[in-house]
Amino acid sequence: MNWLSGWLDRFRPDGKPQLSDEQLERLRHWQALPAHDWQQDSRSTRYLVVDVEASGLQIRRDHLISIGAVALDRGVINPADAFEAVLRQDTVSSTENILIHGISGSEQREGLEPAEALLRFLEYSRHTPLVAYHAYFDQAMIAQAMRRFLGIRYQPKWLDLAWLMPALFPDRYCNTVALDEWLDTFGIENFQRHNAISDCLATAQLLQVALQRAAERGIDTPQALAASESLRRRNSW
């Protein structure tokens, strides 16, 4: 059992979520999908750049409000190949929090039923490699929601650009920095910061930069990218 699954077990609900027969069938269908081949060439791979908005930054206390994702398929960003869902909230987040992500109280109250939103994300993402900047937070918030509302242990593989970028561009920054610094470095504009889809589109462009540099270095599969990320993490300790 890894650190994330052990942590999530402490927040297991008293009983299993109540899913409809139709939702259970959709969940079984997703679970039966084949795993992605991480040895596939990146030029033939569909990556999903993911970003979440939450009620705060405390993983133990706060909860998932929205998920956004944009696909980078065979090196091309298709804005039509995107996903966004707001999870219905029984209690809306604070005014200060709303000012950050811009999801109003009415939008939160009128969002999708959480299990439905999460099932739609699973159906959209399948088992595609997931990418984020500082992926730890996105990973933990989504996994916590999956556990609570679908009763599953969600542990997909993630690539974290916060570690990949300094691994591929050690001459730019020697350690992880804010996403905005990398965007400024490569002239990538984020039209609406802290909007899930806008953040995803900007991060997907950064992923394009990373994949181009990686290809120049012979790092041409998701597995090779994961190995570069892991090496960078170890060398930073």
C-alpha positions as CSV (number, residue, x, y, z in Angstrom):
1,M,0.0,0.0,0.0
2,N,1.5,3.3,-1.0
3,W,1.3,6.6,0.9
4,L,-1.7,7.9,-0.9
5,S,-3.9,4.8,-0.5
6,G,-2.9,4.6,3.1
7,W,-3.9,8.2,3.7
8,L,-7.2,7.8,1.9
9,D,-8.1,4.8,4.0
10,R,-8.3,7.1,7.0
11,F,-11.1,9.1,5.3
12,R,-13.2,6.1,4.2
13,P,-16.9,6.9,4.6
14,D,-19.0,4.8,7.0
15,G,-20.8,3.0,4.2
16,K,-20.4,2.5,0.5
17,P,-21.7,5.2,-1.8
18,Q,-25.2,4.6,-3.1
19,L,-24.8,4.3,-6.9
20,S,-27.6,3.4,-9.3
21,D,-27.4,0.2,-11.4
22,E,-26.7,2.3,-14.4
23,Q,-23.8,4.1,-12.6
24,L,-22.4,0.8,-11.4
25,E,-22.5,-0.6,-14.9
26,R,-20.6,2.5,-16.2
27,L,-18.0,2.1,-13.4
28,R,-17.5,-1.6,-14.3
29,H,-17.1,-0.7,-18.0
30,W,-14.4,1.9,-17.1
31,Q,-12.6,-0.6,-14.9
32,A,-12.6,-3.2,-17.7
33,L,-10.9,-0.8,-20.2
34,P,-7.3,-1.8,-21.1
35,A,-4.4,0.0,-19.4
36,H,-2.5,2.5,-21.5
37,D,0.8,1.3,-22.9
38,W,3.4,3.6,-21.4
39,Q,6.0,2.3,-23.8
40,Q,4.0,3.8,-26.7
41,D,5.8,6.6,-28.6
42,S,4.8,10.1,-27.3
43,R,4.1,11.1,-30.9
44,S,1.2,8.6,-30.9
45,T,0.1,9.2,-27.4
46,R,-3.0,11.0,-26.1
47,Y,-2.0,12.9,-22.9
48,L,-4.6,14.6,-20.7
49,V,-3.6,17.8,-18.9
50,V,-5.7,18.0,-15.7
51,D,-6.4,20.9,-13.3
52,V,-8.8,21.0,-10.3
53,E,-10.3,23.7,-8.3
54,A,-11.0,23.1,-4.6
55,S,-12.5,24.8,-1.5
56,G,-8.9,25.4,-0.3
57,L,-5.4,24.0,-0.2
58,Q,-5.8,21.7,2.8
59,I,-6.2,18.2,1.5
60,R,-7.4,16.8,4.7
61,R,-10.1,19.5,5.2
62,D,-11.0,20.8,1.8
63,H,-12.9,19.2,-1.0
64,L,-13.0,19.0,-4.8
65,I,-15.2,21.7,-6.6
66,S,-14.3,21.2,-10.3
67,I,-12.2,19.2,-12.7
68,G,-10.9,20.4,-16.0
69,A,-8.9,18.5,-18.6
70,V,-7.6,19.2,-22.1
71,A,-6.2,16.5,-24.4
72,L,-2.8,16.7,-26.2
73,D,-3.3,14.1,-28.8
74,R,-0.3,13.2,-31.0
75,G,1.3,16.5,-30.1
76,V,-1.8,18.6,-31.1
77,I,-4.1,20.5,-28.7
78,N,-7.7,20.2,-29.8
79,P,-9.8,22.6,-27.7
80,A,-12.9,20.6,-28.6
81,D,-11.3,17.5,-26.9
82,A,-11.8,18.9,-23.4
83,F,-13.7,18.2,-20.2
84,E,-15.1,20.4,-17.4
85,A,-17.4,19.6,-14.6
86,V,-18.5,21.4,-11.4
87,L,-19.4,19.0,-8.6
88,R,-22.5,20.0,-6.7
89,Q,-21.7,21.4,-3.2
90,D,-24.0,21.1,-0.2
91,T,-22.2,24.0,1.3
92,V,-20.5,26.5,-1.0
93,S,-16.9,27.6,-0.4
94,S,-15.9,30.8,1.2
95,T,-16.1,34.2,-0.6
96,E,-12.3,34.4,-0.5
97,N,-12.1,31.0,-2.2
98,I,-14.7,32.0,-4.8
99,L,-12.7,35.1,-5.7
100,I,-9.8,32.8,-6.6
101,H,-11.4,30.3,-8.9
102,G,-14.5,32.3,-9.9
103,I,-17.0,29.4,-9.5
104,S,-20.0,31.2,-7.9
105,G,-22.1,29.9,-5.0
106,S,-25.0,29.3,-7.4
107,E,-22.8,27.4,-9.8
108,Q,-21.5,25.2,-6.9
109,R,-25.1,24.5,-5.7
110,E,-26.3,23.7,-9.2
111,G,-23.3,21.5,-10.2
112,L,-23.5,17.9,-11.3
113,E,-24.2,15.3,-8.6
114,P,-20.6,14.4,-7.6
115,A,-20.8,10.7,-8.6
116,E,-22.1,11.6,-12.0
117,A,-19.4,14.2,-12.5
118,L,-16.7,11.8,-11.5
119,L,-18.1,9.0,-13.8
120,R,-18.1,11.4,-16.7
121,F,-14.4,12.2,-16.0
122,L,-13.5,8.5,-15.9
123,E,-15.3,8.0,-19.2
124,Y,-13.6,10.9,-20.8
125,S,-10.1,10.1,-19.5
126,R,-10.3,6.3,-19.8
127,H,-6.7,5.2,-18.7
128,T,-4.9,8.0,-20.6
129,P,-1.7,9.3,-19.1
130,L,-2.5,12.3,-16.8
131,V,-0.4,15.4,-16.6
132,A,-0.5,18.3,-14.2
133,Y,1.7,21.0,-12.7
134,H,2.3,20.1,-9.1
135,A,0.3,17.0,-9.7
136,Y,0.3,16.0,-6.0
137,F,-2.6,18.3,-5.2
138,D,-4.8,17.3,-8.2
139,Q,-4.0,13.7,-7.7
140,A,-5.0,13.7,-4.0
141,M,-8.2,15.8,-4.4
142,I,-9.5,13.6,-7.2
143,A,-8.6,10.4,-5.5
144,Q,-10.3,11.6,-2.3
145,A,-13.5,12.4,-4.2
146,M,-13.4,9.1,-6.1
147,R,-13.1,7.2,-2.8
148,R,-16.0,9.2,-1.2
149,F,-18.5,9.3,-4.0
150,L,-17.7,6.2,-6.1
151,G,-16.1,3.9,-3.5
152,I,-13.0,3.2,-5.6
153,R,-9.3,3.6,-5.0
154,Y,-8.3,5.8,-7.9
155,Q,-4.5,5.5,-8.6
156,P,-3.7,6.4,-12.2
157,K,-0.2,7.3,-13.2
158,W,0.6,11.0,-13.4
159,L,3.4,13.0,-14.9
160,D,4.3,16.2,-13.1
161,L,5.6,19.1,-15.2
162,A,6.8,20.8,-12.0
163,W,9.6,18.2,-12.0
164,L,9.8,17.4,-15.7
165,M,10.5,20.9,-16.8
166,P,13.7,21.4,-14.7
167,A,14.8,17.9,-15.7
168,L,14.5,18.9,-19.4
169,F,15.6,22.5,-19.0
170,P,18.2,22.5,-16.2
171,D,19.7,25.7,-17.5
172,R,16.5,27.6,-16.9
173,Y,15.5,26.7,-13.3
174,C,17.4,24.2,-11.1
175,N,14.3,23.5,-8.9
176,T,10.5,23.6,-9.1
177,V,9.1,27.1,-9.5
178,A,5.6,28.5,-10.0
179,L,3.8,27.5,-13.2
180,D,3.6,31.2,-14.3
181,E,7.4,31.4,-14.4
182,W,7.6,28.7,-17.0
183,L,4.7,30.1,-19.0
184,D,6.5,33.5,-19.0
185,T,9.8,31.8,-20.1
186,F,8.2,30.4,-23.2
187,G,5.8,33.2,-23.9
188,I,2.6,31.1,-23.1
189,E,-0.4,33.2,-22.2
190,N,-2.9,32.0,-19.6
191,F,-6.1,33.9,-20.4
192,Q,-7.9,33.3,-17.1
193,R,-5.7,32.1,-14.2
194,H,-7.4,29.7,-11.8
195,N,-10.0,28.7,-14.4
196,A,-9.6,25.0,-14.8
197,I,-9.8,24.9,-18.6
198,S,-7.7,28.0,-19.1
199,D,-5.0,26.6,-16.8
200,C,-5.2,23.3,-18.7
201,L,-4.8,24.9,-22.1
202,A,-1.7,26.9,-20.9
203,T,-0.2,23.8,-19.3
204,A,-0.9,21.7,-22.4
205,Q,1.2,24.2,-24.4
206,L,3.9,23.8,-21.8
207,L,3.7,20.0,-22.3
208,Q,4.2,20.6,-26.0
209,V,7.5,22.4,-25.2
210,A,8.5,19.6,-22.8
211,L,7.7,16.8,-25.4
212,Q,9.7,18.6,-28.1
213,R,12.8,18.9,-25.8
214,A,12.3,15.3,-24.6
215,A,12.3,14.0,-28.2
216,E,15.5,15.9,-28.9
217,R,17.0,13.9,-26.0
218,G,15.6,10.6,-27.0
219,I,13.0,10.6,-24.3
220,D,10.1,9.5,-26.4
221,T,7.6,7.5,-24.4
222,P,5.5,8.3,-21.3
223,Q,7.6,5.7,-19.4
224,A,10.8,7.5,-20.3
225,L,9.3,10.8,-19.2
226,A,8.3,9.2,-15.9
227,A,11.8,7.9,-15.4
228,S,13.3,11.4,-16.0
229,E,10.8,12.9,-13.5
230,S,11.8,10.3,-10.9
231,L,15.5,10.9,-11.4
232,R,15.0,14.6,-11.0
233,R,13.1,14.1,-7.8
234,R,15.8,11.8,-6.4
235,N,18.6,14.2,-7.3
236,S,16.8,17.1,-5.6
237,W,16.8,15.4,-2.2
